[in-house]
Amino acid sequence: MPAQLLIASIAQFFELYMILLVVRILLTWFQTFNWANQVASFLSPITDPYLNIFRSFIPPLGGLDFSPIIAIFVLQIVSELFTSAARSLVSPF
């Protein structure tokens, strides 16, 4: 089924994107290493537009940015919705 393949591909994309987000967030802790800056500069244009959506309405509290936690949580929910939709297309019971 083409619809099943499309939904499964989108679910896989969300899971991959979540991994990129986690790597990007973890690299902010290692800014003193040159290799971390190179990887972060590659990931920033990919991940920051999505993170900026949440940063626009979740201000940092006490110098800590909690918006990535909410961003990952929302992405996890959307990914699960697509995964369950793909499963329901495979077996309707």
PDB file as gemmi writes it, atoms N, CA and C in Angstrom:
CRYST1    1.000    1.000    1.000  90.00  90.00  90.00 P 1                      
ATOM      1  N   MET A   1       0.830  -1.193   0.000  1.00  0.00           N  
ATOM      2  CA  MET A   1       0.000   0.000   0.000  1.00  0.00           C  
ATOM      3  C   MET A   1       0.872   1.253   0.000  1.00  0.00           C  
ATOM      4  N   PRO A   2       0.630   2.167  -0.891  1.00  0.00           N  
ATOM      5  CA  PRO A   2       1.417   3.402  -0.918  1.00  0.00           C  
ATOM      6  C   PRO A   2       1.187   4.279   0.315  1.00  0.00           C  
ATOM      7  N   ALA A   3      -0.040   4.299   0.838  1.00  0.00           N  
ATOM      8  CA  ALA A   3      -0.324   5.126   2.017  1.00  0.00           C  
ATOM      9  C   ALA A   3       0.445   4.611   3.226  1.00  0.00           C  
ATOM     10  N   GLN A   4       0.498   3.302   3.365  1.00  0.00           N  
ATOM     11  CA  GLN A   4       1.235   2.705   4.477  1.00  0.00           C  
ATOM     12  C   GLN A   4       2.713   3.035   4.387  1.00  0.00           C  
ATOM     13  N   LEU A   5       3.275   2.953   3.201  1.00  0.00           N  
ATOM     14  CA  LEU A   5       4.688   3.273   3.003  1.00  0.00           C  
ATOM     15  C   LEU A   5       4.969   4.735   3.318  1.00  0.00           C  
ATOM     16  N   LEU A   6       4.082   5.624   2.892  1.00  0.00           N  
ATOM     17  CA  LEU A   6       4.253   7.042   3.161  1.00  0.00           C  
ATOM     18  C   LEU A   6       4.206   7.332   4.660  1.00  0.00           C  
ATOM     19  N   ILE A   7       3.229   6.762   5.352  1.00  0.00           N  
ATOM     20  CA  ILE A   7       3.090   7.003   6.793  1.00  0.00           C  
ATOM     21  C   ILE A   7       4.276   6.409   7.547  1.00  0.00           C  
ATOM     22  N   ALA A   8       4.713   5.228   7.155  1.00  0.00           N  
ATOM     23  CA  ALA A   8       5.874   4.621   7.810  1.00  0.00           C  
ATOM     24  C   ALA A   8       7.141   5.436   7.559  1.00  0.00           C  
ATOM     25  N   SER A   9       7.278   5.996   6.363  1.00  0.00           N  
ATOM     26  CA  SER A   9       8.446   6.832   6.053  1.00  0.00           C  
ATOM     27  C   SER A   9       8.441   8.116   6.876  1.00  0.00           C  
ATOM     28  N   ILE A  10       7.281   8.709   7.027  1.00  0.00           N  
ATOM     29  CA  ILE A  10       7.174   9.923   7.837  1.00  0.00           C  
ATOM     30  C   ILE A  10       7.498   9.612   9.294  1.00  0.00           C  
ATOM     31  N   ALA A  11       7.010   8.489   9.796  1.00  0.00           N  
ATOM     32  CA  ALA A  11       7.314   8.096  11.177  1.00  0.00           C  
ATOM     33  C   ALA A  11       8.816   7.890  11.357  1.00  0.00           C  
ATOM     34  N   GLN A  12       9.476   7.265  10.396  1.00  0.00           N  
ATOM     35  CA  GLN A  12      10.925   7.069  10.469  1.00  0.00           C  
ATOM     36  C   GLN A  12      11.668   8.399  10.417  1.00  0.00           C  
ATOM     37  N   PHE A  13      11.167   9.324   9.599  1.00  0.00           N  
ATOM     38  CA  PHE A  13      11.779  10.650   9.532  1.00  0.00           C  
ATOM     39  C   PHE A  13      11.711  11.343  10.891  1.00  0.00           C  
ATOM     40  N   PHE A  14      10.558  11.260  11.549  1.00  0.00           N  
ATOM     41  CA  PHE A  14      10.411  11.894  12.866  1.00  0.00           C  
ATOM     42  C   PHE A  14      11.365  11.280  13.886  1.00  0.00           C  
ATOM     43  N   GLU A  15      11.543   9.964  13.832  1.00  0.00           N  
ATOM     44  CA  GLU A  15      12.464   9.314  14.753  1.00  0.00           C  
ATOM     45  C   GLU A  15      13.908   9.736  14.489  1.00  0.00           C  
ATOM     46  N   LEU A  16      14.283   9.826  13.225  1.00  0.00           N  
ATOM     47  CA  LEU A  16      15.624  10.292  12.879  1.00  0.00           C  
ATOM     48  C   LEU A  16      15.827  11.747  13.304  1.00  0.00           C  
ATOM     49  N   TYR A  17      14.820  12.564  13.075  1.00  0.00           N  
ATOM     50  CA  TYR A  17      14.917  13.974  13.448  1.00  0.00           C  
ATOM     51  C   TYR A  17      15.044  14.123  14.966  1.00  0.00           C  
ATOM     52  N   MET A  18      14.379  13.250  15.706  1.00  0.00           N  
ATOM     53  CA  MET A  18      14.491  13.295  17.157  1.00  0.00           C  
ATOM     54  C   MET A  18      15.916  12.978  17.606  1.00  0.00           C  
ATOM     55  N   ILE A  19      16.550  12.041  16.938  1.00  0.00           N  
ATOM     56  CA  ILE A  19      17.940  11.724  17.258  1.00  0.00           C  
ATOM     57  C   ILE A  19      18.837  12.925  16.972  1.00  0.00           C  
ATOM     58  N   LEU A  20      18.607  13.590  15.841  1.00  0.00           N  
ATOM     59  CA  LEU A  20      19.381  14.794  15.519  1.00  0.00           C  
ATOM     60  C   LEU A  20      19.175  15.879  16.568  1.00  0.00           C  
ATOM     61  N   LEU A  21      17.943  16.033  17.052  1.00  0.00           N  
ATOM     62  CA  LEU A  21      17.670  17.022  18.103  1.00  0.00           C  
ATOM     63  C   LEU A  21      18.433  16.704  19.383  1.00  0.00           C  
ATOM     64  N   VAL A  22      18.409  15.446  19.778  1.00  0.00           N  
ATOM     65  CA  VAL A  22      19.103  15.054  21.011  1.00  0.00           C  
ATOM     66  C   VAL A  22      20.601  15.279  20.865  1.00  0.00           C  
ATOM     67  N   VAL A  23      21.167  14.924  19.725  1.00  0.00           N  
ATOM     68  CA  VAL A  23      22.605  15.148  19.505  1.00  0.00           C  
ATOM     69  C   VAL A  23      22.913  16.638  19.552  1.00  0.00           C  
ATOM     70  N   ARG A  24      22.100  17.437  18.908  1.00  0.00           N  
ATOM     71  CA  ARG A  24      22.310  18.897  18.896  1.00  0.00           C  
ATOM     72  C   ARG A  24      22.248  19.472  20.306  1.00  0.00           C  
ATOM     73  N   ILE A  25      21.295  19.012  21.087  1.00  0.00           N  
ATOM     74  CA  ILE A  25      21.143  19.505  22.458  1.00  0.00           C  
ATOM     75  C   ILE A  25      22.327  19.080  23.316  1.00  0.00           C  
ATOM     76  N   LEU A  26      22.760  17.836  23.177  1.00  0.00           N  
ATOM     77  CA  LEU A  26      23.909  17.365  23.951  1.00  0.00           C  
ATOM     78  C   LEU A  26      25.193  18.099  23.571  1.00  0.00           C  
ATOM     79  N   LEU A  27      25.320  18.470  22.307  1.00  0.00           N  
ATOM     80  CA  LEU A  27      26.529  19.171  21.872  1.00  0.00           C  
ATOM     81  C   LEU A  27      26.632  20.572  22.461  1.00  0.00           C  
ATOM     82  N   THR A  28      25.531  21.141  22.909  1.00  0.00           N  
ATOM     83  CA  THR A  28      25.615  22.461  23.544  1.00  0.00           C  
ATOM     84  C   THR A  28      26.371  22.391  24.861  1.00  0.00           C  
ATOM     85  N   TRP A  29      26.490  21.206  25.437  1.00  0.00           N  
ATOM     86  CA  TRP A  29      27.245  21.045  26.679  1.00  0.00           C  
ATOM     87  C   TRP A  29      28.744  20.944  26.432  1.00  0.00           C  
ATOM     88  N   PHE A  30      29.164  20.681  25.196  1.00  0.00           N  
ATOM     89  CA  PHE A  30      30.575  20.473  24.868  1.00  0.00           C  
ATOM     90  C   PHE A  30      31.078  21.528  23.890  1.00  0.00           C  
ATOM     91  N   GLN A  31      30.788  22.772  24.141  1.00  0.00           N  
ATOM     92  CA  GLN A  31      31.154  23.835  23.214  1.00  0.00           C  
ATOM     93  C   GLN A  31      32.650  24.115  23.183  1.00  0.00           C  
ATOM     94  N   THR A  32      33.391  23.636  24.150  1.00  0.00           N  
ATOM     95  CA  THR A  32      34.825  23.914  24.176  1.00  0.00           C  
ATOM     96  C   THR A  32      35.614  23.008  23.228  1.00  0.00           C  
ATOM     97  N   PHE A  33      35.019  21.905  22.811  1.00  0.00           N  
ATOM     98  CA  PHE A  33      35.700  20.992  21.892  1.00  0.00           C  
ATOM     99  C   PHE A  33      35.472  21.434  20.455  1.00  0.00           C  
ATOM    100  N   ASN A  34      36.533  21.442  19.669  1.00  0.00           N  
ATOM    101  CA  ASN A  34      36.455  21.896  18.284  1.00  0.00           C  
ATOM    102  C   ASN A  34      35.539  20.999  17.449  1.00  0.00           C  
ATOM    103  N   TRP A  35      35.632  19.688  17.643  1.00  0.00           N  
ATOM    104  CA  TRP A  35      34.798  18.763  16.874  1.00  0.00           C  
ATOM    105  C   TRP A  35      33.322  18.960  17.178  1.00  0.00           C  
ATOM    106  N   ALA A  36      32.996  19.317  18.416  1.00  0.00           N  
ATOM    107  CA  ALA A  36      31.593  19.544  18.788  1.00  0.00           C  
ATOM    108  C   ALA A  36      31.047  20.770  18.073  1.00  0.00           C  
ATOM    109  N   ASN A  37      31.872  21.794  17.930  1.00  0.00           N  
ATOM    110  CA  ASN A  37      31.434  22.992  17.219  1.00  0.00           C  
ATOM    111  C   ASN A  37      31.177  22.703  15.747  1.00  0.00           C  
ATOM    112  N   GLN A  38      32.001  21.855  15.151  1.00  0.00           N  
ATOM    113  CA  GLN A  38      31.806  21.519  13.744  1.00  0.00           C  
ATOM    114  C   GLN A  38      30.515  20.742  13.525  1.00  0.00           C  
ATOM    115  N   VAL A  39      30.228  19.793  14.389  1.00  0.00           N  
ATOM    116  CA  VAL A  39      29.001  19.009  14.264  1.00  0.00           C  
ATOM    117  C   VAL A  39      27.788  19.884  14.568  1.00  0.00           C  
ATOM    118  N   ALA A  40      27.897  20.717  15.596  1.00  0.00           N  
ATOM    119  CA  ALA A  40      26.783  21.601  15.958  1.00  0.00           C  
ATOM    120  C   ALA A  40      26.500  22.606  14.854  1.00  0.00           C  
ATOM    121  N   SER A  41      27.533  23.101  14.203  1.00  0.00           N  
ATOM    122  CA  SER A  41      27.304  24.053  13.114  1.00  0.00           C  
ATOM    123  C   SER A  41      26.634  23.371  11.916  1.00  0.00           C  
ATOM    124  N   PHE A  42      26.839  22.078  11.763  1.00  0.00           N  
ATOM    125  CA  PHE A  42      26.145  21.333  10.708  1.00  0.00           C  
ATOM    126  C   PHE A  42      24.684  21.078  11.085  1.00  0.00           C  
ATOM    127  N   LEU A  43      24.435  20.771  12.367  1.00  0.00           N  
ATOM    128  CA  LEU A  43      23.083  20.437  12.813  1.00  0.00           C  
ATOM    129  C   LEU A  43      22.203  21.659  13.083  1.00  0.00           C  
ATOM    130  N   SER A  44      22.809  22.793  13.375  1.00  0.00           N  
ATOM    131  CA  SER A  44      22.030  23.985  13.729  1.00  0.00           C  
ATOM    132  C   SER A  44      21.020  24.395  12.658  1.00  0.00           C  
ATOM    133  N   PRO A  45      21.377  24.482  11.397  1.00  0.00           N  
ATOM    134  CA  PRO A  45      20.374  24.881  10.397  1.00  0.00           C  
ATOM    135  C   PRO A  45      19.252  23.854  10.227  1.00  0.00           C  
ATOM    136  N   ILE A  46      19.519  22.619  10.621  1.00  0.00           N  
ATOM    137  CA  ILE A  46      18.513  21.564  10.489  1.00  0.00           C  
ATOM    138  C   ILE A  46      17.556  21.562  11.680  1.00  0.00           C  
ATOM    139  N   THR A  47      18.087  21.770  12.877  1.00  0.00           N  
ATOM    140  CA  THR A  47      17.275  21.621  14.085  1.00  0.00           C  
ATOM    141  C   THR A  47      16.762  22.932  14.671  1.00  0.00           C  
ATOM    142  N   ASP A  48      17.496  24.017  14.489  1.00  0.00           N  
ATOM    143  CA  ASP A  48      17.105  25.270  15.136  1.00  0.00           C  
ATOM    144  C   ASP A  48      15.762  25.837  14.672  1.00  0.00           C  
ATOM    145  N   PRO A  49      15.373  25.708  13.404  1.00  0.00           N  
ATOM    146  CA  PRO A  49      14.038  26.225  13.051  1.00  0.00           C  
ATOM    147  C   PRO A  49      12.919  25.570  13.855  1.00  0.00           C  
ATOM    148  N   TYR A  50      13.016  24.269  14.081  1.00  0.00           N  
ATOM    149  CA  TYR A  50      11.997  23.590  14.893  1.00  0.00           C  
ATOM    150  C   TYR A  50      12.101  24.014  16.350  1.00  0.00           C  
ATOM    151  N   LEU A  51      13.312  24.089  16.894  1.00  0.00           N  
ATOM    152  CA  LEU A  51      13.480  24.488  18.290  1.00  0.00           C  
ATOM    153  C   LEU A  51      13.053  25.935  18.515  1.00  0.00           C  
ATOM    154  N   ASN A  52      13.262  26.794  17.527  1.00  0.00           N  
ATOM    155  CA  ASN A  52      12.886  28.207  17.674  1.00  0.00           C  
ATOM    156  C   ASN A  52      11.380  28.402  17.806  1.00  0.00           C  
ATOM    157  N   ILE A  53      10.601  27.477  17.268  1.00  0.00           N  
ATOM    158  CA  ILE A  53       9.150  27.551  17.452  1.00  0.00           C  
ATOM    159  C   ILE A  53       8.821  27.509  18.941  1.00  0.00           C  
ATOM    160  N   PHE A  54       9.471  26.642  19.671  1.00  0.00           N  
ATOM    161  CA  PHE A  54       9.195  26.493  21.098  1.00  0.00           C  
ATOM    162  C   PHE A  54       9.913  27.549  21.923  1.00  0.00           C  
ATOM    163  N   ARG A  55      11.059  27.994  21.470  1.00  0.00           N  
ATOM    164  CA  ARG A  55      11.776  29.059  22.186  1.00  0.00           C  
ATOM    165  C   ARG A  55      11.022  30.379  22.143  1.00  0.00           C  
ATOM    166  N   SER A  56      10.169  30.550  21.126  1.00  0.00           N  
ATOM    167  CA  SER A  56       9.446  31.816  20.998  1.00  0.00           C  
ATOM    168  C   SER A  56       8.393  31.995  22.081  1.00  0.00           C  
ATOM    169  N   PHE A  57       7.875  30.896  22.643  1.00  0.00           N  
ATOM    170  CA  PHE A  57       6.857  31.071  23.685  1.00  0.00           C  
ATOM    171  C   PHE A  57       7.219  30.412  25.013  1.00  0.00           C  
ATOM    172  N   ILE A  58       8.392  29.794  25.114  1.00  0.00           N  
ATOM    173  CA  ILE A  58       8.865  29.243  26.386  1.00  0.00           C  
ATOM    174  C   ILE A  58      10.173  29.946  26.729  1.00  0.00           C  
ATOM    175  N   PRO A  59      10.125  30.945  27.606  1.00  0.00           N  
ATOM    176  CA  PRO A  59      11.357  31.677  27.931  1.00  0.00           C  
ATOM    177  C   PRO A  59      12.275  30.836  28.828  1.00  0.00           C  
ATOM    178  N   PRO A  60      13.574  31.098  28.764  1.00  0.00           N  
ATOM    179  CA  PRO A  60      14.494  30.397  29.671  1.00  0.00           C  
ATOM    180  C   PRO A  60      14.199  30.764  31.125  1.00  0.00           C  
ATOM    181  N   LEU A  61      14.249  29.779  31.986  1.00  0.00           N  
ATOM    182  CA  LEU A  61      13.999  29.991  33.409  1.00  0.00           C  
ATOM    183  C   LEU A  61      15.298  29.782  34.166  1.00  0.00           C  
ATOM    184  N   GLY A  62      15.770  30.814  34.813  1.00  0.00           N  
ATOM    185  CA  GLY A  62      17.011  30.719  35.570  1.00  0.00           C  
ATOM    186  C   GLY A  62      18.214  30.390  34.702  1.00  0.00           C  
ATOM    187  N   GLY A  63      18.204  30.824  33.458  1.00  0.00           N  
ATOM    188  CA  GLY A  63      19.312  30.562  32.558  1.00  0.00           C  
ATOM    189  C   GLY A  63      19.241  29.202  31.869  1.00  0.00           C  
ATOM    190  N   LEU A  64      18.217  28.413  32.175  1.00  0.00           N  
ATOM    191  CA  LEU A  64      18.061  27.099  31.545  1.00  0.00           C  
ATOM    192  C   LEU A  64      16.954  27.154  30.501  1.00  0.00           C  
ATOM    193  N   ASP A  65      17.239  26.581  29.341  1.00  0.00           N  
ATOM    194  CA  ASP A  65      16.285  26.564  28.236  1.00  0.00           C  
ATOM    195  C   ASP A  65      15.538  25.233  28.262  1.00  0.00           C  
ATOM    196  N   PHE A  66      14.263  25.268  28.643  1.00  0.00           N  
ATOM    197  CA  PHE A  66      13.450  24.064  28.718  1.00  0.00           C  
ATOM    198  C   PHE A  66      12.676  23.793  27.438  1.00  0.00           C  
ATOM    199  N   SER A  67      12.795  24.652  26.455  1.00  0.00           N  
ATOM    200  CA  SER A  67      12.041  24.471  25.217  1.00  0.00           C  
ATOM    201  C   SER A  67      12.423  23.196  24.459  1.00  0.00           C  
ATOM    202  N   PRO A  68      13.693  22.737  24.481  1.00  0.00           N  
ATOM    203  CA  PRO A  68      13.987  21.474  23.791  1.00  0.00           C  
ATOM    204  C   PRO A  68      13.248  20.270  24.384  1.00  0.00           C  
ATOM    205  N   ILE A  69      12.986  20.304  25.681  1.00  0.00           N  
ATOM    206  CA  ILE A  69      12.256  19.199  26.301  1.00  0.00           C  
ATOM    207  C   ILE A  69      10.842  19.134  25.742  1.00  0.00           C  
ATOM    208  N   ILE A  70      10.193  20.289  25.654  1.00  0.00           N  
ATOM    209  CA  ILE A  70       8.843  20.353  25.107  1.00  0.00           C  
ATOM    210  C   ILE A  70       8.865  19.983  23.622  1.00  0.00           C  
ATOM    211  N   ALA A  71       9.871  20.448  22.895  1.00  0.00           N  
ATOM    212  CA  ALA A  71       9.981  20.157  21.463  1.00  0.00           C  
ATOM    213  C   ALA A  71      10.130  18.655  21.223  1.00  0.00           C  
ATOM    214  N   ILE A  72      10.944  17.988  22.008  1.00  0.00           N  
ATOM    215  CA  ILE A  72      11.118  16.544  21.869  1.00  0.00           C  
ATOM    216  C   ILE A  72       9.835  15.820  22.259  1.00  0.00           C  
ATOM    217  N   PHE A  73       9.177  16.286  23.306  1.00  0.00           N  
ATOM    218  CA  PHE A  73       7.925  15.678  23.738  1.00  0.00           C  
ATOM    219  C   PHE A  73       6.866  15.757  22.638  1.00  0.00           C  
ATOM    220  N   VAL A  74       6.718  16.914  22.013  1.00  0.00           N  
ATOM    221  CA  VAL A  74       5.743  17.083  20.925  1.00  0.00           C  
ATOM    222  C   VAL A  74       6.116  16.203  19.734  1.00  0.00           C  
ATOM    223  N   LEU A  75       7.395  16.161  19.390  1.00  0.00           N  
ATOM    224  CA  LEU A  75       7.832  15.335  18.272  1.00  0.00           C  
ATOM    225  C   LEU A  75       7.598  13.854  18.561  1.00  0.00           C  
ATOM    226  N   GLN A  76       7.784  13.445  19.803  1.00  0.00           N  
ATOM    227  CA  GLN A  76       7.540  12.052  20.194  1.00  0.00           C  
ATOM    228  C   GLN A  76       6.062  11.704  20.035  1.00  0.00           C  
ATOM    229  N   ILE A  77       5.177  12.607  20.431  1.00  0.00           N  
ATOM    230  CA  ILE A  77       3.742  12.365  20.290  1.00  0.00           C  
ATOM    231  C   ILE A  77       3.364  12.239  18.815  1.00  0.00           C  
ATOM    232  N   VAL A  78       3.841  13.142  17.988  1.00  0.00           N  
ATOM    233  CA  VAL A  78       3.520  13.099  16.555  1.00  0.00           C  
ATOM    234  C   VAL A  78       4.080  11.827  15.925  1.00  0.00           C  
ATOM    235  N   SER A  79       5.283  11.441  16.305  1.00  0.00           N  
ATOM    236  CA  SER A  79       5.889  10.219  15.780  1.00  0.00           C  
ATOM    237  C   SER A  79       5.062   8.993  16.170  1.00  0.00           C  
ATOM    238  N   GLU A  80       4.601   8.952  17.408  1.00  0.00           N  
ATOM    239  CA  GLU A  80       3.771   7.825  17.852  1.00  0.00           C  
ATOM    240  C   GLU A  80       2.444   7.783  17.111  1.00  0.00           C  
ATOM    241  N   LEU A  81       1.881   8.937  16.816  1.00  0.00           N  
ATOM    242  CA  LEU A  81       0.636   8.969  16.048  1.00  0.00           C  
ATOM    243  C   LEU A  81       0.825   8.380  14.661  1.00  0.00           C  
ATOM    244  N   PHE A  82       1.922   8.751  14.015  1.00  0.00           N  
ATOM    245  CA  PHE A  82       2.199   8.198  12.687  1.00  0.00           C  
ATOM    246  C   PHE A  82       2.517   6.705  12.758  1.00  0.00           C  
ATOM    247  N   THR A  83       3.235   6.277  13.784  1.00  0.00           N  
ATOM    248  CA  THR A  83       3.556   4.861  13.932  1.00  0.00           C  
ATOM    249  C   THR A  83       2.297   4.038  14.161  1.00  0.00           C  
ATOM    250  N   SER A  84       1.416   4.523  15.015  1.00  0.00           N  
ATOM    251  CA  SER A  84       0.168   3.790  15.256  1.00  0.00           C  
ATOM    252  C   SER A  84      -0.722   3.802  14.022  1.00  0.00           C  
ATOM    253  N   ALA A  85      -0.698   4.875  13.258  1.00  0.00           N  
ATOM    254  CA  ALA A  85      -1.478   4.917  12.010  1.00  0.00           C  
ATOM    255  C   ALA A  85      -0.935   3.909  11.010  1.00  0.00           C  
ATOM    256  N   ALA A  86       0.380   3.782  10.933  1.00  0.00           N  
ATOM    257  CA  ALA A  86       0.979   2.800  10.016  1.00  0.00           C  
ATOM    258  C   ALA A  86       0.621   1.381  10.449  1.00  0.00           C  
ATOM    259  N   ARG A  87       0.613   1.133  11.761  1.00  0.00           N  
ATOM    260  CA  ARG A  87       0.254  -0.200  12.254  1.00  0.00           C  
ATOM    261  C   ARG A  87      -1.220  -0.507  11.977  1.00  0.00           C  
ATOM    262  N   SER A  88      -2.075   0.492  12.125  1.00  0.00           N  
ATOM    263  CA  SER A  88      -3.496   0.245  11.907  1.00  0.00           C  
ATOM    264  C   SER A  88      -3.795  -0.026  10.433  1.00  0.00           C  
ATOM    265  N   LEU A  89      -2.975   0.495   9.534  1.00  0.00           N  
ATOM    266  CA  LEU A  89      -3.172   0.183   8.125  1.00  0.00           C  
ATOM    267  C   LEU A  89      -2.752  -1.234   7.789  1.00  0.00           C  
ATOM    268  N   VAL A  90      -1.797  -1.755   8.547  1.00  0.00           N  
ATOM    269  CA  VAL A  90      -1.322  -3.122   8.299  1.00  0.00           C  
ATOM    270  C   VAL A  90      -2.354  -4.131   8.782  1.00  0.00           C  
ATOM    271  N   SER A  91      -2.778  -3.973  10.027  1.00  0.00           N  
ATOM    272  CA  SER A  91      -3.788  -4.897  10.560  1.00  0.00           C  
ATOM    273  C   SER A  91      -4.901  -4.072  11.213  1.00  0.00           C  
ATOM    274  N   PRO A  92      -6.065  -4.050  10.638  1.00  0.00           N  
ATOM    275  CA  PRO A  92      -7.140  -3.213  11.166  1.00  0.00           C  
ATOM    276  C   PRO A  92      -7.728  -3.747  12.472  1.00  0.00           C  
ATOM    277  N   PHE A  93      -7.314  -4.925  12.948  1.00  0.00           N  
ATOM    278  CA  PHE A  93      -7.880  -5.470  14.187  1.00  0.00           C  
ATOM    279  C   PHE A  93      -6.871  -5.489  15.283  1.00  0.00           C  
TER     280      PHE A  93                                                      
END                                                                             
